[in-house]
Amino acid sequence: MTAVTLRNIKKAYGPVEVIHGVDLDIQDGEFVVFVGPSGCGKSTLLRMIAGLESITGGDMHIGGDLVNDVPPSQRGIAMVFQSYALYPHMTVYDNMAFGMRIAKASRSEIEERLQAAAEILQLTPYLDRLPKALSGGQRQRVAIGRAICRDPKVFLFDEPLSNLDAALRVATRIEIAKLKESLPDSTMIYVTHDQVEAMTLADRIVVLSAGRIEQVGSPIELYERPANLFVAQFIGSPAMNVVPATITKAGKSTKVSIQGQSGEISVPIATPEQMTGKSVSLGFRPEDMHVDTGKKTHVTGEITLVESLGEVTNLYVDVGDVAEPIVAKVAGTHDYKRHSKIGISADTTKMHLFDEEGRSLAV
């Protein structure tokens, strides 16, 4: 059993509470990603699971055992840090074997585990090299290999790709995905602020904000059915467009009017009759929008920025009464000009409505 269970977990530094009663069940063999902005508590929560931070309140179980006061070395976990933390004077082989030697594993056991880990991570040709002779991505793979050699119950990753450049991040992310496939029974908990890593690696994502869980679900669940405005705007790149609106007619299919824009939009989301006249936030993703000069135009405005990325063109449109520009993600390359007027519309079947507290009206 390698399940990890958190019940009303709290963390405080003196009078300041930074983790506020977190409840979470991580199943055997799951790859769970903690994601959120800087300062949300994701690394603190991971370090509490590792035993590197004390628990102020609540209970934590790993593999069915209460581990609140169990030291890190006895929790059956292995952690990969943001920095590689390799011994510069040791070869790759000795770095990977170090933890097993400290644990007094036999020479044959060390050799067997190390060669298996090296094969999984494609490190076999580099076992005699020193860390200074490796690329950043190779060094991070050595750090991961050191964790594999310990044969832990749970793998913990604390932003392991953040020190790598863009190309190495992609390559190492693929290596971690392959690692999960090769170790299907291992439970893995991964911390990142990069939602692309979260979306591509996770079985389930835990979205954190200010020490609280905002939503837990599969990547597609969070993308298609965000529970609130925070999740809606955090998951997806560019972020979901959100504009102030008013419900003009509630019911099985809700009609709304966008502040500062003419006309109504029929959104296929059921709302109670008493919501008529209420202020809401209307959300729609940049990739669900298209340029439309016909009668279906939902918003009109002035293009303030054009990002031509080759496969897509991002248009930033100032629509007047909205604080942030609306972003439309249009497939292909287009010759749109800054300061030109444009009309854009969105797929109404993929729109979202949020009440005044930011809660989704569709959940």
C-alpha positions as CSV (number, residue, x, y, z in Angstrom):
1,M,0.0,0.0,0.0
2,T,1.5,3.3,-1.1
3,A,-1.6,5.6,-0.7
4,V,-1.0,9.0,0.9
5,T,-3.8,10.4,3.1
6,L,-4.0,13.9,4.5
7,R,-6.7,14.8,7.0
8,N,-7.2,18.4,8.1
9,I,-3.5,19.1,7.7
10,K,-2.4,22.5,9.0
11,K,0.9,24.3,9.1
12,A,1.7,27.5,11.1
13,Y,4.8,29.5,11.7
14,G,4.1,31.1,15.0
15,P,0.7,32.9,14.8
16,V,0.7,32.8,11.0
17,E,-1.1,29.8,9.5
18,V,0.0,29.0,5.9
19,I,-1.7,25.6,5.3
20,H,-5.4,25.7,6.3
21,G,-6.9,22.3,7.0
22,V,-6.0,20.3,3.8
23,D,-7.9,17.1,3.1
24,L,-6.6,14.9,0.3
25,D,-6.5,11.2,-0.7
26,I,-3.7,10.1,-3.1
27,Q,-4.3,6.6,-4.4
28,D,-1.8,3.8,-5.0
29,G,0.1,4.3,-8.2
30,E,-1.2,7.8,-8.9
31,F,0.8,10.7,-10.4
32,V,-0.6,13.7,-8.6
33,V,0.6,17.2,-9.3
34,F,0.4,20.2,-6.9
35,V,0.1,23.4,-8.8
36,G,-0.5,27.0,-8.0
37,P,1.1,30.4,-7.9
38,S,4.2,31.2,-5.9
39,G,3.4,31.3,-2.2
40,C,0.3,29.1,-2.4
41,G,1.8,26.4,-0.1
42,K,2.5,23.6,-2.6
43,S,6.2,23.1,-1.7
44,T,5.4,23.4,2.0
45,L,2.8,20.7,1.7
46,L,5.2,18.5,-0.2
47,R,7.9,19.0,2.5
48,M,5.4,18.1,5.2
49,I,4.7,14.8,3.4
50,A,8.5,14.3,3.2
51,G,8.9,15.0,6.9
52,L,11.1,18.1,6.3
53,E,8.5,20.3,7.8
54,S,6.6,19.6,11.0
55,I,2.8,19.2,11.0
56,T,1.0,21.8,13.2
57,G,-2.3,20.0,13.0
58,G,-4.1,17.0,11.5
59,D,-3.0,13.5,10.5
60,M,-0.9,12.2,7.7
61,H,-0.8,8.5,6.6
62,I,1.6,6.9,4.1
63,G,0.8,3.3,3.2
64,G,-1.8,3.2,6.0
65,D,0.7,4.2,8.7
66,L,0.5,7.5,10.7
67,V,3.7,9.4,10.0
68,N,3.2,12.7,11.8
69,D,6.2,12.2,14.0
70,V,8.2,9.7,11.8
71,P,11.5,11.0,10.6
72,P,12.1,11.4,6.8
73,S,14.5,8.5,6.6
74,Q,11.8,6.1,7.9
75,R,8.8,7.3,5.8
76,G,9.7,5.2,2.7
77,I,9.9,8.3,0.5
78,A,12.5,9.6,-2.0
79,M,12.7,13.3,-3.0
80,V,14.0,15.0,-6.1
81,F,14.8,18.7,-5.4
82,Q,14.8,21.7,-7.6
83,S,18.6,21.8,-7.4
84,Y,20.3,18.6,-8.5
85,A,22.2,18.3,-5.2
86,L,24.9,16.0,-6.6
87,Y,28.2,15.4,-5.0
88,P,30.7,17.1,-7.5
89,H,33.6,14.8,-6.6
90,M,31.6,11.6,-7.1
91,T,30.8,9.8,-10.4
92,V,27.3,9.3,-11.6
93,Y,27.5,5.7,-10.3
94,D,28.6,6.8,-6.8
95,N,26.0,9.6,-6.6
96,M,23.3,7.1,-7.4
97,A,24.6,4.5,-5.1
98,F,25.3,6.8,-2.1
99,G,21.9,6.5,-0.5
100,M,21.9,2.7,-0.7
101,R,25.4,2.5,0.8
102,I,24.3,4.7,3.7
103,A,21.4,2.3,4.2
104,K,24.0,-0.6,4.2
105,A,22.5,-2.4,1.1
106,S,24.6,-5.3,-0.2
107,R,26.9,-4.7,-3.1
108,S,24.8,-7.0,-5.4
109,E,21.6,-5.2,-4.5
110,I,23.3,-1.8,-5.2
111,E,24.5,-3.0,-8.6
112,E,21.1,-4.5,-9.5
113,R,19.1,-1.4,-8.6
114,L,21.5,1.0,-10.0
115,Q,21.8,-0.7,-13.4
116,A,18.0,-0.9,-13.6
117,A,17.6,2.8,-12.8
118,A,20.4,3.8,-15.3
119,E,18.7,1.8,-18.0
120,I,15.3,3.4,-17.4
121,L,16.8,6.9,-17.5
122,Q,19.3,6.2,-20.3
123,L,22.3,7.0,-18.0
124,T,24.3,3.8,-18.6
125,P,26.9,5.5,-20.8
126,Y,27.5,8.2,-18.2
127,L,28.1,6.1,-15.0
128,D,31.8,6.9,-14.9
129,R,31.4,10.6,-15.5
130,L,31.5,13.4,-12.9
131,P,28.5,15.8,-12.7
132,K,30.6,18.6,-14.3
133,A,30.8,16.6,-17.5
134,L,27.0,16.3,-17.8
135,S,24.3,18.6,-19.2
136,G,21.6,20.1,-16.9
137,G,19.1,17.6,-18.1
138,Q,21.5,14.7,-17.5
139,R,22.2,15.9,-14.0
140,Q,18.6,16.0,-13.1
141,R,18.2,12.5,-14.4
142,V,21.0,11.4,-12.1
143,A,19.1,13.0,-9.2
144,I,15.9,11.1,-10.3
145,G,18.0,7.9,-10.6
146,R,19.3,8.3,-7.1
147,A,15.7,8.4,-5.9
148,I,14.7,5.3,-8.0
149,C,17.6,3.4,-6.5
150,R,16.1,3.8,-3.0
151,D,13.1,1.8,-4.1
152,P,10.7,4.2,-2.2
153,K,7.0,3.8,-1.5
154,V,6.4,7.4,-2.7
155,F,8.4,9.7,-5.1
156,L,8.3,13.4,-4.3
157,F,9.4,16.0,-7.0
158,D,9.8,19.6,-5.9
159,E,9.9,21.7,-9.1
160,P,12.6,19.5,-10.7
161,L,12.6,21.2,-14.1
162,S,12.6,24.8,-13.0
163,N,16.4,25.2,-13.4
164,L,16.5,23.9,-17.0
165,D,16.2,25.8,-20.2
166,A,13.1,25.4,-22.4
167,A,14.4,22.6,-24.6
168,L,15.7,20.6,-21.6
169,R,12.5,21.1,-19.7
170,V,10.5,19.5,-22.5
171,A,13.0,16.6,-22.9
172,T,13.2,15.9,-19.1
173,R,9.4,16.2,-18.8
174,I,9.1,13.4,-21.4
175,E,11.7,11.4,-19.4
176,I,9.6,11.7,-16.2
177,A,6.4,10.6,-18.1
178,K,8.3,7.6,-19.3
179,L,9.5,6.9,-15.8
180,K,6.0,6.8,-14.6
181,E,5.1,4.3,-17.3
182,S,8.0,2.1,-16.3
183,L,7.1,2.2,-12.6
184,P,3.3,1.9,-12.8
185,D,2.9,0.9,-9.1
186,S,4.8,3.8,-7.7
187,T,3.0,6.8,-6.2
188,M,4.4,10.1,-7.4
189,I,3.7,13.6,-6.1
190,Y,5.0,16.4,-8.2
191,V,5.1,20.2,-7.4
192,T,5.3,22.8,-10.1
193,H,4.1,26.3,-10.9
194,D,4.1,25.4,-14.6
195,Q,0.6,24.3,-15.6
196,V,1.9,22.7,-18.9
197,E,3.8,20.3,-16.8
198,A,0.7,19.7,-14.6
199,M,-1.5,19.1,-17.6
200,T,0.8,16.7,-19.4
201,L,2.1,14.6,-16.5
202,A,-0.8,14.3,-14.0
203,D,-3.4,11.7,-13.4
204,R,-4.9,14.3,-11.1
205,I,-4.1,17.9,-10.4
206,V,-4.5,19.6,-7.0
207,V,-4.9,23.4,-7.5
208,L,-3.8,25.3,-4.5
209,S,-4.2,29.0,-3.5
210,A,-3.2,30.7,-0.3
211,G,-2.8,27.3,1.6
212,R,-6.2,25.9,0.5
213,I,-7.2,23.4,-2.1
214,E,-9.4,25.1,-4.8
215,Q,-10.1,22.0,-6.8
216,V,-8.9,18.4,-7.4
217,G,-9.5,16.6,-10.7
218,S,-8.1,15.2,-13.9
219,P,-6.4,17.8,-16.2
220,I,-9.4,17.7,-18.6
221,E,-11.9,18.1,-15.7
222,L,-10.1,21.2,-14.5
223,Y,-9.9,22.6,-18.0
224,E,-13.5,22.0,-19.0
225,R,-15.2,22.2,-15.7
226,P,-13.4,24.7,-13.4
227,A,-15.1,25.0,-10.0
228,N,-14.3,28.7,-9.6
229,L,-12.7,31.7,-11.3
230,F,-9.3,31.0,-9.8
231,V,-9.0,27.6,-11.3
232,A,-10.6,28.8,-14.6
233,Q,-7.9,31.5,-15.0
234,F,-5.0,29.5,-13.7
235,I,-5.5,26.4,-16.0
236,G,-5.0,27.2,-19.6
237,S,-2.6,29.4,-21.6
238,P,-3.3,32.1,-22.4
239,A,-5.6,32.4,-19.4
240,M,-9.4,32.3,-19.8
241,N,-11.0,35.6,-20.7
242,V,-13.4,36.9,-18.0
243,V,-15.7,39.8,-18.5
244,P,-18.4,41.4,-16.3
245,A,-21.9,40.5,-17.4
246,T,-25.5,40.6,-16.3
247,I,-28.1,37.8,-16.5
248,T,-31.0,39.2,-18.5
249,K,-32.9,35.9,-18.5
250,A,-32.3,33.0,-16.2
251,G,-33.6,29.5,-16.9
252,K,-32.6,26.3,-18.7
253,S,-30.6,28.4,-21.2
254,T,-29.3,31.6,-19.7
255,K,-29.1,34.9,-21.5
256,V,-26.5,37.4,-20.6
257,S,-25.3,40.8,-21.7
258,I,-21.7,41.8,-21.5
259,Q,-20.9,45.1,-19.8
260,G,-20.3,47.8,-22.4
261,Q,-21.4,45.6,-25.4
262,S,-24.7,45.5,-27.2
263,G,-26.9,42.5,-27.6
264,E,-27.5,39.3,-25.6
265,I,-25.6,35.9,-25.6
266,S,-27.5,32.7,-25.0
267,V,-25.3,30.4,-22.8
268,P,-26.5,26.8,-22.5
269,I,-26.1,26.8,-18.7
270,A,-29.2,26.4,-16.4
271,T,-29.6,29.0,-13.7
272,P,-32.3,29.6,-11.1
273,E,-35.0,32.1,-12.1
274,Q,-34.0,34.4,-9.2
275,M,-30.6,34.9,-10.9
276,T,-32.3,37.3,-13.5
277,G,-30.7,40.7,-13.2
278,K,-27.7,39.4,-11.2
279,S,-24.2,40.4,-11.9
280,V,-22.0,37.5,-13.0
281,S,-18.6,36.9,-14.7
282,L,-18.7,35.4,-18.2
283,G,-15.7,33.3,-19.1
284,F,-14.5,32.0,-22.5
285,R,-11.1,30.6,-23.5
286,P,-8.9,32.3,-26.2
287,E,-8.8,29.1,-28.2
288,D,-12.6,29.0,-28.4
289,M,-12.8,32.3,-30.1
290,H,-12.7,33.4,-33.8
291,V,-12.8,36.6,-35.7
292,D,-16.4,37.3,-36.8
293,T,-17.6,40.5,-38.5
294,G,-21.2,39.2,-38.9
295,K,-24.2,39.2,-36.7
296,K,-22.8,36.7,-34.2
297,T,-20.1,39.1,-33.0
298,H,-20.0,39.0,-29.2
299,V,-17.5,41.7,-28.5
300,T,-15.8,44.5,-30.6
301,G,-12.7,46.4,-29.8
302,E,-9.3,47.6,-30.8
303,I,-6.3,45.3,-31.3
304,T,-3.5,46.4,-28.9
305,L,-1.0,43.6,-29.5
306,V,-0.5,40.8,-32.1
307,E,1.6,37.8,-31.1
308,S,2.5,35.8,-34.2
309,L,3.7,32.4,-33.1
310,G,3.5,30.5,-36.4
311,E,1.0,27.8,-35.5
312,V,-1.3,30.4,-33.8
313,T,-1.8,34.2,-33.7
314,N,-2.7,35.7,-30.3
315,L,-4.8,38.9,-30.6
316,Y,-5.1,41.2,-27.6
317,V,-8.2,43.2,-27.9
318,D,-9.2,46.3,-25.8
319,V,-13.0,46.2,-25.5
320,G,-13.4,49.3,-23.4
321,D,-15.2,48.5,-20.1
322,V,-13.1,45.4,-19.3
323,A,-9.9,45.9,-17.2
324,E,-7.8,43.4,-19.1
325,P,-7.7,42.9,-22.8
326,I,-9.5,40.0,-24.3
327,V,-7.2,37.4,-25.9
328,A,-8.3,35.5,-29.1
329,K,-6.1,32.6,-30.1
330,V,-6.5,32.2,-33.9
331,A,-5.1,29.2,-35.7
332,G,-2.3,30.0,-38.3
333,T,-0.6,33.2,-39.3
334,H,-2.6,36.3,-40.0
335,D,-1.8,39.9,-41.0
336,Y,-3.8,41.7,-38.3
337,K,-2.6,45.3,-37.5
338,R,-2.4,47.0,-34.2
339,H,-5.0,49.7,-33.5
340,S,-7.4,48.2,-36.0
341,K,-11.0,47.5,-35.0
342,I,-12.2,43.9,-34.8
343,G,-15.2,41.9,-33.9
344,I,-14.8,38.5,-32.2
345,S,-17.1,35.8,-31.0
346,A,-16.8,32.7,-28.9
347,D,-18.3,29.2,-28.9
348,T,-21.2,29.6,-26.5
349,T,-21.3,25.8,-25.7
350,K,-17.9,26.3,-24.1
351,M,-18.6,29.5,-22.1
352,H,-18.6,29.6,-18.3
353,L,-20.6,31.6,-15.8
354,F,-19.4,32.5,-12.3
355,D,-21.4,34.1,-9.5
356,E,-20.3,37.2,-7.5
357,E,-18.2,35.0,-5.2
358,G,-16.4,33.5,-8.2
359,R,-18.1,30.0,-8.0
360,S,-19.0,28.3,-11.2
361,L,-22.8,28.2,-11.9
362,A,-22.3,25.0,-13.9
363,V,-20.9,22.8,-11.1
